[in-house]
Amino acid sequence: MTDIMNGFTEKQKSAIAYYKANLDEWLANPLFKGKYAVIQDNAISGIFDSFDNAFVEAGQKYPEGSYIIQRLVSPKDLVGFYSPVLA
C-alpha cells in the first residue's frame, strides 16, 4: 500500500496534523460536531454545514494546496471504503 500522505503539500500535511491534534476538543463543542471545517495555516478558517459550501468558500479564498476540508466526526463514527478508479 502506498503512503496515504503522497500527493499532499507540506501545508496540507501540517493542517492534517493540526486536525488530528485538536479533533477531540472540537468534538466537545456541539456547534462543531458533524460540520465541515476548512483548516488553513493551522487554524480553522470556517465551519460549514456541507462539504460543498466549505469547498466553494475555501476555493475562493485560498490557493490550491494550502488548506484541507475535514468533517468533524470521531474516527470511530466514520464508515468508508476504497474504490478503484476506472479509466
C-alpha positions as CSV (number, residue, x, y, z in Angstrom):
1,M,0.0,0.0,0.0
2,T,1.3,3.5,-0.8
3,D,1.8,6.2,1.7
4,I,-1.5,7.9,2.2
5,M,0.2,11.3,2.5
6,N,1.7,11.2,-1.0
7,G,0.3,14.0,-3.1
8,F,-0.3,16.3,-0.2
9,T,1.6,19.6,0.1
10,E,3.6,20.4,3.2
11,K,0.8,22.9,4.2
12,Q,-1.8,20.2,3.9
13,K,0.3,17.8,5.9
14,S,0.6,20.4,8.6
15,A,-3.1,21.0,8.6
16,I,-3.8,17.3,8.9
17,A,-1.5,17.1,11.9
18,Y,-3.3,20.1,13.4
19,Y,-6.7,18.5,12.8
20,K,-5.6,15.2,14.5
21,A,-4.2,17.1,17.5
22,N,-7.3,19.2,18.1
23,L,-10.2,16.9,17.0
24,D,-11.2,15.8,20.5
25,E,-11.5,19.4,21.6
26,W,-13.6,20.4,18.6
27,L,-15.9,17.3,19.1
28,A,-16.7,18.5,22.6
29,N,-18.3,21.6,21.0
30,P,-21.8,20.8,19.9
31,L,-21.7,23.7,17.4
32,F,-18.8,22.0,15.6
33,K,-19.6,18.3,15.8
34,G,-20.6,16.8,12.4
35,K,-19.8,20.0,10.5
36,Y,-17.1,20.6,7.9
37,A,-14.0,22.6,8.8
38,V,-11.7,24.4,6.5
39,I,-8.3,24.3,8.0
40,Q,-5.6,26.6,6.7
41,D,-2.4,27.8,8.3
42,N,-3.1,25.6,11.4
43,A,-6.3,27.3,12.2
44,I,-10.0,26.7,11.4
45,S,-10.9,29.4,9.0
46,G,-14.5,28.4,8.6
47,I,-17.2,25.9,9.8
48,F,-19.8,24.7,7.3
49,D,-22.9,22.5,7.2
50,S,-22.0,20.9,3.9
51,F,-18.8,19.9,2.2
52,D,-19.9,21.7,-1.0
53,N,-20.2,25.0,0.9
54,A,-16.8,24.5,2.5
55,F,-15.3,23.7,-0.8
56,V,-16.7,26.7,-2.6
57,E,-15.7,29.1,0.1
58,A,-12.1,27.7,0.5
59,G,-11.6,27.6,-3.2
60,Q,-12.5,31.3,-3.5
61,K,-10.3,32.4,-0.6
62,Y,-7.2,30.3,-0.6
63,P,-4.6,29.0,-3.1
64,E,-4.9,25.3,-4.1
65,G,-2.9,23.1,-1.9
66,S,-2.9,25.4,1.1
67,Y,-5.9,24.0,3.0
68,I,-7.8,20.9,3.8
69,I,-11.5,20.3,4.5
70,Q,-12.4,17.8,7.2
71,R,-15.6,16.6,8.7
72,L,-15.5,17.0,12.5
73,V,-16.6,13.5,13.5
74,S,-14.9,10.8,15.6
75,P,-12.9,8.3,13.5
76,K,-14.9,5.5,15.1
77,D,-18.1,7.1,13.6
78,L,-16.7,7.0,10.0
79,V,-17.7,4.4,7.5
80,G,-15.6,4.3,4.4
81,F,-14.3,2.1,1.7
82,Y,-11.7,2.1,-1.1
83,S,-12.8,2.0,-4.7
84,P,-10.7,1.8,-7.8
85,V,-11.0,4.4,-10.4
86,L,-12.0,3.0,-13.8
87,A,-10.5,4.7,-16.8
